[in-house]
Amino acid sequence: MAHTPTSSMTSSFQAPSSSTAITHIVVFKYRPDITWTDLEAHFKVFTALQTQCVHPSTGKPYMVSMRMGNNRSREALNKGMTHGFVLEFASQDDLDYYLTKDPVHIAFAKAAKPL
């Protein structure tokens, strides 16, 4: 008689929105003295990038999705990184534009460095 494994666990894996979607992961290590008010402001500005970053030729937002959360792993491998963001783009070109040319993202990245 064959044994069929059973489990009450379900997978939380989420496939990308499309088979060509590009995933970009960002993790932050904030200063120990940062206040919750400053963190909330940072999160608000970061999540607003999803609508404020617009494609140069269409004038429309090009980030497909964004998720965020804090690191709750007990593995002690996070090297002080406390929060993560998962961004999804429709193409490598969109991600490249976001990282190197989008003025809204570049301004955000510059302002986030001291955090």
N, CA, C and O atoms as CSV, one atom per row, in Angstrom:
chain,resi,resn,atom,element,x,y,z
A,1,MET,N,N,0.848,-1.174,0.000
A,1,MET,CA,C,0.000,0.000,0.000
A,1,MET,C,C,0.892,1.235,0.000
A,1,MET,O,O,1.791,1.354,0.832
A,2,ALA,N,N,0.654,2.126,-0.901
A,2,ALA,CA,C,1.459,3.341,-1.023
A,2,ALA,C,C,1.054,4.336,0.047
A,2,ALA,O,O,-0.120,4.475,0.390
A,3,HIS,N,N,2.052,5.019,0.560
A,3,HIS,CA,C,1.813,6.049,1.570
A,3,HIS,C,C,1.649,7.396,0.878
A,3,HIS,O,O,2.494,7.797,0.078
A,4,THR,N,N,0.589,8.074,1.181
A,4,THR,CA,C,0.354,9.403,0.632
A,4,THR,C,C,0.595,10.420,1.729
A,4,THR,O,O,-0.129,10.444,2.723
A,5,PRO,N,N,1.614,11.270,1.559
A,5,PRO,CA,C,1.877,12.262,2.600
A,5,PRO,C,C,0.727,13.257,2.701
A,5,PRO,O,O,0.115,13.631,1.701
A,6,THR,N,N,0.457,13.666,3.906
A,6,THR,CA,C,-0.571,14.672,4.119
A,6,THR,C,C,0.047,15.846,4.843
A,6,THR,O,O,1.015,15.701,5.590
A,7,SER,N,N,-0.517,16.988,4.615
A,7,SER,CA,C,-0.010,18.188,5.260
A,7,SER,C,C,-1.125,19.199,5.357
A,7,SER,O,O,-1.941,19.330,4.445
A,8,SER,N,N,-1.157,19.910,6.460
A,8,SER,CA,C,-2.132,20.981,6.601
A,8,SER,C,C,-1.564,22.304,6.113
A,8,SER,O,O,-2.257,23.321,6.108
A,9,MET,N,N,-0.299,22.286,5.702
A,9,MET,CA,C,0.340,23.512,5.226
A,9,MET,C,C,-0.042,23.767,3.781
A,9,MET,O,O,-0.145,22.838,2.980
A,10,THR,N,N,-0.246,25.010,3.460
A,10,THR,CA,C,-0.487,25.386,2.075
A,10,THR,C,C,0.623,26.309,1.630
A,10,THR,O,O,1.221,27.015,2.443
A,11,SER,N,N,0.887,26.304,0.382
A,11,SER,CA,C,1.958,27.128,-0.158
A,11,SER,C,C,1.523,28.579,-0.219
A,11,SER,O,O,0.389,28.884,-0.590
A,12,SER,N,N,2.437,29.478,0.150
A,12,SER,CA,C,2.147,30.901,0.031
A,12,SER,C,C,2.862,31.497,-1.177
A,12,SER,O,O,2.888,32.715,-1.355
A,13,PHE,N,N,3.439,30.633,-2.001
A,13,PHE,CA,C,4.140,31.102,-3.196
A,13,PHE,C,C,3.154,31.763,-4.138
A,13,PHE,O,O,2.076,31.229,-4.402
A,14,GLN,N,N,3.528,32.922,-4.642
A,14,GLN,CA,C,2.709,33.611,-5.626
A,14,GLN,C,C,3.507,33.737,-6.902
A,14,GLN,O,O,4.610,34.283,-6.912
A,15,ALA,N,N,2.946,33.232,-7.964
A,15,ALA,CA,C,3.598,33.352,-9.261
A,15,ALA,C,C,3.535,34.799,-9.717
A,15,ALA,O,O,2.628,35.528,-9.316
A,16,PRO,N,N,4.473,35.228,-10.541
A,16,PRO,CA,C,4.411,36.581,-11.078
A,16,PRO,C,C,3.118,36.799,-11.856
A,16,PRO,O,O,2.465,35.842,-12.270
A,17,SER,N,N,2.757,38.059,-12.049
A,17,SER,CA,C,1.532,38.398,-12.766
A,17,SER,C,C,1.511,37.831,-14.173
A,17,SER,O,O,0.446,37.494,-14.690
A,18,SER,N,N,2.659,37.723,-14.787
A,18,SER,CA,C,2.741,37.135,-16.123
A,18,SER,C,C,4.043,36.362,-16.223
A,18,SER,O,O,4.929,36.504,-15.380
A,19,SER,N,N,4.150,35.556,-17.246
A,19,SER,CA,C,5.350,34.732,-17.387
A,19,SER,C,C,6.586,35.562,-17.718
A,19,SER,O,O,7.708,35.073,-17.585
A,20,THR,N,N,6.399,36.795,-18.141
A,20,THR,CA,C,7.541,37.645,-18.474
A,20,THR,C,C,7.823,38.695,-17.404
A,20,THR,O,O,8.719,39.523,-17.572
A,21,ALA,N,N,7.073,38.669,-16.312
A,21,ALA,CA,C,7.244,39.672,-15.263
A,21,ALA,C,C,8.643,39.590,-14.656
A,21,ALA,O,O,9.220,38.510,-14.530
A,22,ILE,N,N,9.169,40.738,-14.290
A,22,ILE,CA,C,10.489,40.859,-13.681
A,22,ILE,C,C,10.296,41.265,-12.221
A,22,ILE,O,O,9.624,42.255,-11.931
A,23,THR,N,N,10.882,40.503,-11.311
A,23,THR,CA,C,10.772,40.781,-9.884
A,23,THR,C,C,12.035,41.483,-9.402
A,23,THR,O,O,13.151,41.072,-9.718
A,24,HIS,N,N,11.839,42.548,-8.634
A,24,HIS,CA,C,12.946,43.317,-8.051
A,24,HIS,C,C,12.717,43.343,-6.541
A,24,HIS,O,O,11.661,43.778,-6.081
A,25,ILE,N,N,13.690,42.886,-5.778
A,25,ILE,CA,C,13.563,42.818,-4.325
A,25,ILE,C,C,14.476,43.856,-3.690
A,25,ILE,O,O,15.654,43.962,-4.031
A,26,VAL,N,N,13.912,44.619,-2.760
A,26,VAL,CA,C,14.654,45.667,-2.060
A,26,VAL,C,C,14.537,45.390,-0.565
A,26,VAL,O,O,13.436,45.174,-0.058
A,27,VAL,N,N,15.663,45.394,0.141
A,27,VAL,CA,C,15.638,45.234,1.594
A,27,VAL,C,C,16.342,46.426,2.232
A,27,VAL,O,O,17.290,46.979,1.676
A,28,PHE,N,N,15.862,46.804,3.398
A,28,PHE,CA,C,16.402,47.970,4.087
A,28,PHE,C,C,16.913,47.601,5.470
A,28,PHE,O,O,16.338,46.771,6.173
A,29,LYS,N,N,18.008,48.243,5.832
A,29,LYS,CA,C,18.534,48.210,7.192
A,29,LYS,C,C,18.495,49.658,7.667
A,29,LYS,O,O,19.300,50.486,7.241
A,30,TYR,N,N,17.561,49.947,8.544
A,30,TYR,CA,C,17.382,51.316,9.014
A,30,TYR,C,C,18.283,51.598,10.212
A,30,TYR,O,O,18.687,50.687,10.935
A,31,ARG,N,N,18.586,52.874,10.404
A,31,ARG,CA,C,19.363,53.290,11.574
A,31,ARG,C,C,18.622,52.854,12.844
A,31,ARG,O,O,17.391,52.847,12.865
A,32,PRO,N,N,19.351,52.496,13.890
A,32,PRO,CA,C,18.682,52.065,15.124
A,32,PRO,C,C,17.879,53.177,15.795
A,32,PRO,O,O,16.942,52.896,16.542
A,33,ASP,N,N,18.233,54.432,15.537
A,33,ASP,CA,C,17.541,55.544,16.190
A,33,ASP,C,C,16.371,56.087,15.378
A,33,ASP,O,O,15.785,57.098,15.765
A,34,ILE,N,N,16.016,55.455,14.276
A,34,ILE,CA,C,14.929,55.970,13.446
A,34,ILE,C,C,13.601,55.821,14.196
A,34,ILE,O,O,13.361,54.817,14.866
A,35,THR,N,N,12.757,56.826,14.070
A,35,THR,CA,C,11.466,56.791,14.756
A,35,THR,C,C,10.422,56.099,13.885
A,35,THR,O,O,10.568,55.998,12.667
A,36,TRP,N,N,9.371,55.628,14.540
A,36,TRP,CA,C,8.279,55.002,13.802
A,36,TRP,C,C,7.639,56.016,12.846
A,36,TRP,O,O,7.214,55.648,11.751
A,37,THR,N,N,7.571,57.264,13.245
A,37,THR,CA,C,7.014,58.311,12.384
A,37,THR,C,C,7.833,58.441,11.106
A,37,THR,O,O,7.275,58.562,10.016
A,38,ASP,N,N,9.159,58.416,11.240
A,38,ASP,CA,C,10.022,58.489,10.056
A,38,ASP,C,C,9.864,57.252,9.174
A,38,ASP,O,O,9.852,57.361,7.948
A,39,LEU,N,N,9.742,56.076,9.795
A,39,LEU,CA,C,9.535,54.848,9.020
A,39,LEU,C,C,8.219,54.903,8.253
A,39,LEU,O,O,8.173,54.567,7.069
A,40,GLU,N,N,7.160,55.322,8.919
A,40,GLU,CA,C,5.857,55.416,8.250
A,40,GLU,C,C,5.914,56.372,7.067
A,40,GLU,O,O,5.356,56.090,6.007
A,41,ALA,N,N,6.588,57.500,7.249
A,41,ALA,CA,C,6.720,58.464,6.153
A,41,ALA,C,C,7.494,57.844,4.993
A,41,ALA,O,O,7.127,58.024,3.832
A,42,HIS,N,N,8.565,57.115,5.307
A,42,HIS,CA,C,9.360,56.445,4.274
A,42,HIS,C,C,8.510,55.419,3.526
A,42,HIS,O,O,8.542,55.367,2.297
A,43,PHE,N,N,7.750,54.601,4.260
A,43,PHE,CA,C,6.897,53.596,3.625
A,43,PHE,C,C,5.858,54.256,2.719
A,43,PHE,O,O,5.582,53.766,1.623
A,44,LYS,N,N,5.292,55.351,3.174
A,44,LYS,CA,C,4.261,56.043,2.389
A,44,LYS,C,C,4.849,56.564,1.077
A,44,LYS,O,O,4.246,56.403,0.016
A,45,VAL,N,N,6.021,57.185,1.153
A,45,VAL,CA,C,6.662,57.710,-0.054
A,45,VAL,C,C,7.067,56.565,-0.982
A,45,VAL,O,O,6.894,56.658,-2.197
A,46,PHE,N,N,7.605,55.487,-0.412
A,46,PHE,CA,C,8.037,54.359,-1.243
A,46,PHE,C,C,6.846,53.729,-1.958
A,46,PHE,O,O,6.903,53.494,-3.165
A,47,THR,N,N,5.774,53.457,-1.231
A,47,THR,CA,C,4.626,52.821,-1.879
A,47,THR,C,C,3.969,53.734,-2.907
A,47,THR,O,O,3.334,53.248,-3.844
A,48,ALA,N,N,4.110,55.039,-2.749
A,48,ALA,CA,C,3.565,55.977,-3.739
A,48,ALA,C,C,4.299,55.895,-5.072
A,48,ALA,O,O,3.771,56.329,-6.096
A,49,LEU,N,N,5.516,55.342,-5.071
A,49,LEU,CA,C,6.253,55.210,-6.333
A,49,LEU,C,C,5.473,54.392,-7.350
A,49,LEU,O,O,5.634,54.587,-8.554
A,50,GLN,N,N,4.631,53.480,-6.880
A,50,GLN,CA,C,3.879,52.629,-7.799
A,50,GLN,C,C,2.993,53.458,-8.729
A,50,GLN,O,O,2.750,53.056,-9.867
A,51,THR,N,N,2.519,54.587,-8.268
A,51,THR,CA,C,1.690,55.436,-9.132
A,51,THR,C,C,2.442,56.661,-9.646
A,51,THR,O,O,2.071,57.226,-10.674
A,52,GLN,N,N,3.485,57.072,-8.948
A,52,GLN,CA,C,4.209,58.277,-9.345
A,52,GLN,C,C,5.296,58.041,-10.383
A,52,GLN,O,O,5.665,58.965,-11.108
A,53,CYS,N,N,5.808,56.831,-10.467
A,53,CYS,CA,C,6.811,56.509,-11.490
A,53,CYS,C,C,6.064,56.208,-12.786
A,53,CYS,O,O,5.338,55.218,-12.880
A,54,VAL,N,N,6.249,57.064,-13.771
A,54,VAL,CA,C,5.513,56.895,-15.027
A,54,VAL,C,C,6.473,56.646,-16.182
A,54,VAL,O,O,7.603,57.133,-16.204
A,55,HIS,N,N,5.985,55.881,-17.126
A,55,HIS,CA,C,6.785,55.525,-18.302
A,55,HIS,C,C,7.026,56.774,-19.144
A,55,HIS,O,O,6.096,57.552,-19.357
A,56,PRO,N,N,8.241,56.985,-19.625
A,56,PRO,CA,C,8.550,58.212,-20.366
A,56,PRO,C,C,7.782,58.356,-21.680
A,56,PRO,O,O,7.526,59.477,-22.119
A,57,SER,N,N,7.416,57.254,-22.307
A,57,SER,CA,C,6.723,57.377,-23.597
A,57,SER,C,C,5.204,57.324,-23.468
A,57,SER,O,O,4.498,57.860,-24.322
A,58,THR,N,N,4.681,56.678,-22.401
A,58,THR,CA,C,3.223,56.585,-22.263
A,58,THR,C,C,2.663,57.561,-21.240
A,58,THR,O,O,1.482,57.906,-21.288
A,59,GLY,N,N,3.507,58.006,-20.313
A,59,GLY,CA,C,3.029,58.875,-19.246
A,59,GLY,C,C,2.184,58.140,-18.215
A,59,GLY,O,O,1.532,58.770,-17.383
A,60,LYS,N,N,2.191,56.796,-18.267
A,60,LYS,CA,C,1.392,55.989,-17.342
A,60,LYS,C,C,2.315,55.223,-16.393
A,60,LYS,O,O,3.456,54.917,-16.740
A,61,PRO,N,N,1.810,54.915,-15.186
A,61,PRO,CA,C,2.608,54.116,-14.256
A,61,PRO,C,C,2.995,52.779,-14.890
A,61,PRO,O,O,2.200,52.171,-15.608
A,62,TYR,N,N,4.200,52.335,-14.623
A,62,TYR,CA,C,4.695,51.111,-15.259
A,62,TYR,C,C,5.066,50.017,-14.260
A,62,TYR,O,O,5.414,48.909,-14.669
A,63,MET,N,N,5.000,50.302,-12.977
A,63,MET,CA,C,5.262,49.271,-11.977
A,63,MET,C,C,3.994,48.424,-11.860
A,63,MET,O,O,2.912,48.957,-11.615
A,64,VAL,N,N,4.124,47.120,-12.034
A,64,VAL,CA,C,2.962,46.238,-12.041
A,64,VAL,C,C,2.401,46.046,-10.638
A,64,VAL,O,O,1.187,46.105,-10.442
A,65,SER,N,N,3.269,45.818,-9.666
A,65,SER,CA,C,2.797,45.609,-8.298
A,65,SER,C,C,3.922,45.875,-7.309
A,65,SER,O,O,5.099,45.929,-7.666
A,66,MET,N,N,3.518,46.038,-6.049
A,66,MET,CA,C,4.476,46.228,-4.963
A,66,MET,C,C,3.877,45.611,-3.704
A,66,MET,O,O,2.706,45.824,-3.390
A,67,ARG,N,N,4.693,44.851,-2.994
A,67,ARG,CA,C,4.315,44.312,-1.693
A,67,ARG,C,C,5.429,44.666,-0.712
A,67,ARG,O,O,6.589,44.806,-1.099
A,68,MET,N,N,5.069,44.807,0.543
A,68,MET,CA,C,6.078,45.124,1.541
A,68,MET,C,C,5.786,44.381,2.830
A,68,MET,O,O,4.665,43.931,3.066
A,69,GLY,N,N,6.803,44.258,3.654
A,69,GLY,CA,C,6.610,43.644,4.957
A,69,GLY,C,C,7.889,43.691,5.763
A,69,GLY,O,O,8.961,44.003,5.246
A,70,ASN,N,N,7.755,43.374,7.045
A,70,ASN,CA,C,8.956,43.354,7.875
A,70,ASN,C,C,9.454,41.918,8.010
A,70,ASN,O,O,8.684,40.963,7.918
A,71,ASN,N,N,10.741,41.793,8.227
A,71,ASN,CA,C,11.382,40.490,8.314
A,71,ASN,C,C,11.095,39.876,9.677
A,71,ASN,O,O,11.430,40.455,10.710
A,72,ARG,N,N,10.484,38.721,9.674
A,72,ARG,CA,C,10.188,38.029,10.927
A,72,ARG,C,C,10.908,36.687,11.015
A,72,ARG,O,O,10.556,35.843,11.840
A,73,SER,N,N,11.895,36.493,10.184
A,73,SER,CA,C,12.631,35.231,10.181
A,73,SER,C,C,13.423,35.073,11.469
A,73,SER,O,O,13.992,36.038,11.978
A,74,ARG,N,N,13.457,33.873,11.985
A,74,ARG,CA,C,14.227,33.572,13.196
A,74,ARG,C,C,15.568,32.936,12.856
A,74,ARG,O,O,16.265,32.437,13.740
A,75,GLU,N,N,15.927,32.951,11.589
A,75,GLU,CA,C,17.174,32.323,11.159
A,75,GLU,C,C,18.417,33.141,11.495
A,75,GLU,O,O,19.531,32.620,11.434
A,76,ALA,N,N,18.247,34.385,11.840
A,76,ALA,CA,C,19.358,35.284,12.167
A,76,ALA,C,C,20.325,35.437,10.995
A,76,ALA,O,O,21.537,35.534,11.188
A,77,LEU,N,N,19.786,35.456,9.794
A,77,LEU,CA,C,20.607,35.626,8.595
A,77,LEU,C,C,20.337,36.954,7.893
A,77,LEU,O,O,20.847,37.186,6.797
A,78,ASN,N,N,19.555,37.815,8.503
A,78,ASN,CA,C,19.113,39.036,7.829
A,78,ASN,C,C,20.130,40.165,7.839
A,78,ASN,O,O,19.922,41.176,7.167
A,79,LYS,N,N,21.225,40.025,8.579
A,79,LYS,CA,C,22.287,41.035,8.630
A,79,LYS,C,C,21.738,42.437,8.926
A,79,LYS,O,O,22.237,43.433,8.403
A,80,GLY,N,N,20.714,42.495,9.766
A,80,GLY,CA,C,20.140,43.768,10.166
A,80,GLY,C,C,19.061,44.304,9.245
A,80,GLY,O,O,18.458,45.335,9.544
A,81,MET,N,N,18.805,43.635,8.139
A,81,MET,CA,C,17.751,44.072,7.220
A,81,MET,C,C,16.406,43.779,7.880
A,81,MET,O,O,16.111,42.636,8.226
A,82,THR,N,N,15.604,44.809,8.048
A,82,THR,CA,C,14.366,44.654,8.807
A,82,THR,C,C,13.103,44.675,7.965
A,82,THR,O,O,12.079,44.136,8.386
A,83,HIS,N,N,13.148,45.281,6.790
A,83,HIS,CA,C,11.952,45.407,5.956
A,83,HIS,C,C,12.295,45.106,4.504
A,83,HIS,O,O,13.386,45.413,4.023
A,84,GLY,N,N,11.341,44.502,3.827
A,84,GLY,CA,C,11.556,44.165,2.426
A,84,GLY,C,C,10.398,44.601,1.552
A,84,GLY,O,O,9.252,44.690,1.993
A,85,PHE,N,N,10.730,44.870,0.307
A,85,PHE,CA,C,9.746,45.267,-0.699
A,85,PHE,C,C,9.957,44.391,-1.925
A,85,PHE,O,O,11.092,44.151,-2.337
A,86,VAL,N,N,8.874,43.923,-2.496
A,86,VAL,CA,C,8.932,43.127,-3.719
A,86,VAL,C,C,8.187,43.909,-4.789
A,86,VAL,O,O,6.975,44.109,-4.708
A,87,LEU,N,N,8.935,44.345,-5.792
A,87,LEU,CA,C,8.373,45.131,-6.885
A,87,LEU,C,C,8.337,44.266,-8.133
A,87,LEU,O,O,9.231,43.450,-8.359
A,88,GLU,N,N,7.309,44.445,-8.934
A,88,GLU,CA,C,7.185,43.667,-10.158
A,88,GLU,C,C,7.035,44.620,-11.340
A,88,GLU,O,O,6.275,45.588,-11.299
A,89,PHE,N,N,7.783,44.311,-12.386
A,89,PHE,CA,C,7.771,45.107,-13.611
A,89,PHE,C,C,7.417,44.203,-14.783
A,89,PHE,O,O,7.668,42.999,-14.746
A,90,ALA,N,N,6.833,44.786,-15.821
A,90,ALA,CA,C,6.422,44.006,-16.989
A,90,ALA,C,C,7.609,43.565,-17.831
A,90,ALA,O,O,7.528,42.563,-18.542
A,91,SER,N,N,8.716,44.309,-17.755
A,91,SER,CA,C,9.857,43.973,-18.610
A,91,SER,C,C,11.163,44.397,-17.949
A,91,SER,O,O,11.179,45.204,-17.019
A,92,GLN,N,N,12.248,43.839,-18.450
A,92,GLN,CA,C,13.573,44.234,-17.973
A,92,GLN,C,C,13.835,45.702,-18.300
A,92,GLN,O,O,14.470,46.410,-17.518
A,93,ASP,N,N,13.350,46.158,-19.452
A,93,ASP,CA,C,13.522,47.567,-19.824
A,93,ASP,C,C,12.864,48.492,-18.808
A,93,ASP,O,O,13.423,49.533,-18.460
A,94,ASP,N,N,11.670,48.115,-18.328
A,94,ASP,CA,C,10.994,48.939,-17.321
A,94,ASP,C,C,11.801,48.982,-16.024
A,94,ASP,O,O,11.957,50.045,-15.423
A,95,LEU,N,N,12.310,47.836,-15.594
A,95,LEU,CA,C,13.133,47.818,-14.381
A,95,LEU,C,C,14.398,48.646,-14.573
A,95,LEU,O,O,14.782,49.406,-13.685
A,96,ASP,N,N,15.040,48.505,-15.718
A,96,ASP,CA,C,16.258,49.277,-15.983
A,96,ASP,C,C,15.976,50.777,-15.949
A,96,ASP,O,O,16.767,51.544,-15.401
A,97,TYR,N,N,14.862,51.194,-16.527
A,97,TYR,CA,C,14.488,52.608,-16.500
A,97,TYR,C,C,14.274,53.055,-15.051
A,97,TYR,O,O,14.761,54.108,-14.642
A,98,TYR,N,N,13.547,52.253,-14.287
A,98,TYR,CA,C,13.277,52.563,-12.884
A,98,TYR,C,C,14.578,52.754,-12.106
A,98,TYR,O,O,14.719,53.712,-11.345
A,99,LEU,N,N,15.513,51.850,-12.298
A,99,LEU,CA,C,16.757,51.881,-11.525
A,99,LEU,C,C,17.718,52.983,-11.944
A,99,LEU,O,O,18.454,53.504,-11.106
A,100,THR,N,N,17.729,53.347,-13.217
A,100,THR,CA,C,18.787,54.241,-13.701
A,100,THR,C,C,18.332,55.591,-14.229
A,100,THR,O,O,19.137,56.518,-14.319
A,101,LYS,N,N,17.055,55.723,-14.582
A,101,LYS,CA,C,16.644,56.972,-15.231
A,101,LYS,C,C,15.411,57.643,-14.644
A,101,LYS,O,O,15.246,58.852,-14.803
A,102,ASP,N,N,14.556,56.911,-13.982
A,102,ASP,CA,C,13.306,57.503,-13.496
A,102,ASP,C,C,13.622,58.571,-12.451
A,102,ASP,O,O,14.153,58.248,-11.388
A,103,PRO,N,N,13.306,59.837,-12.732
A,103,PRO,CA,C,13.668,60.908,-11.801
A,103,PRO,C,C,12.968,60.794,-10.451
A,103,PRO,O,O,13.526,61.195,-9.430
A,104,VAL,N,N,11.759,60.256,-10.435
A,104,VAL,CA,C,11.035,60.102,-9.171
A,104,VAL,C,C,11.736,59.066,-8.292
A,104,VAL,O,O,11.932,59.291,-7.097
A,105,HIS,N,N,12.112,57.938,-8.882
A,105,HIS,CA,C,12.814,56.908,-8.113
A,105,HIS,C,C,14.195,57.388,-7.678
A,105,HIS,O,O,14.603,57.141,-6.543
A,106,ILE,N,N,14.908,58.060,-8.550
A,106,ILE,CA,C,16.252,58.542,-8.209
A,106,ILE,C,C,16.190,59.514,-7.026
A,106,ILE,O,O,17.028,59.451,-6.127
A,107,ALA,N,N,15.202,60.407,-7.027
A,107,ALA,CA,C,15.039,61.343,-5.909
A,107,ALA,C,C,14.693,60.592,-4.622
A,107,ALA,O,O,15.203,60.920,-3.551
A,108,PHE,N,N,13.826,59.586,-4.732
A,108,PHE,CA,C,13.471,58.782,-3.561
A,108,PHE,C,C,14.704,58.076,-3.000
A,108,PHE,O,O,14.950,58.122,-1.795
A,109,ALA,N,N,15.474,57.431,-3.860
A,109,ALA,CA,C,16.655,56.682,-3.424
A,109,ALA,C,C,17.658,57.598,-2.724
A,109,ALA,O,O,18.255,57.221,-1.716
A,110,LYS,N,N,17.834,58.785,-3.258
A,110,LYS,CA,C,18.768,59.739,-2.650
A,110,LYS,C,C,18.278,60.154,-1.259
A,110,LYS,O,O,19.069,60.239,-0.320
A,111,ALA,N,N,16.984,60.410,-1.131
A,111,ALA,CA,C,16.419,60.824,0.156
A,111,ALA,C,C,16.421,59.685,1.173
A,111,ALA,O,O,16.478,59.935,2.377
A,112,ALA,N,N,16.359,58.435,0.704
A,112,ALA,CA,C,16.287,57.285,1.611
A,112,ALA,C,C,17.640,56.897,2.188
A,112,ALA,O,O,17.692,56.225,3.219
A,113,LYS,N,N,18.729,57.297,1.557
A,113,LYS,CA,C,20.063,56.859,2.006
A,113,LYS,C,C,20.347,57.152,3.475
A,113,LYS,O,O,20.919,56.294,4.147
A,114,PRO,N,N,19.980,58.318,4.013
A,114,PRO,CA,C,20.313,58.572,5.423
A,114,PRO,C,C,19.489,57.763,6.427
A,114,PRO,O,O,19.813,57.750,7.615
A,115,LEU,N,N,18.442,57.097,5.975
A,115,LEU,CA,C,17.596,56.354,6.907
A,115,LEU,C,C,18.314,55.119,7.407
A,115,LEU,O,O,17.759,54.363,8.204
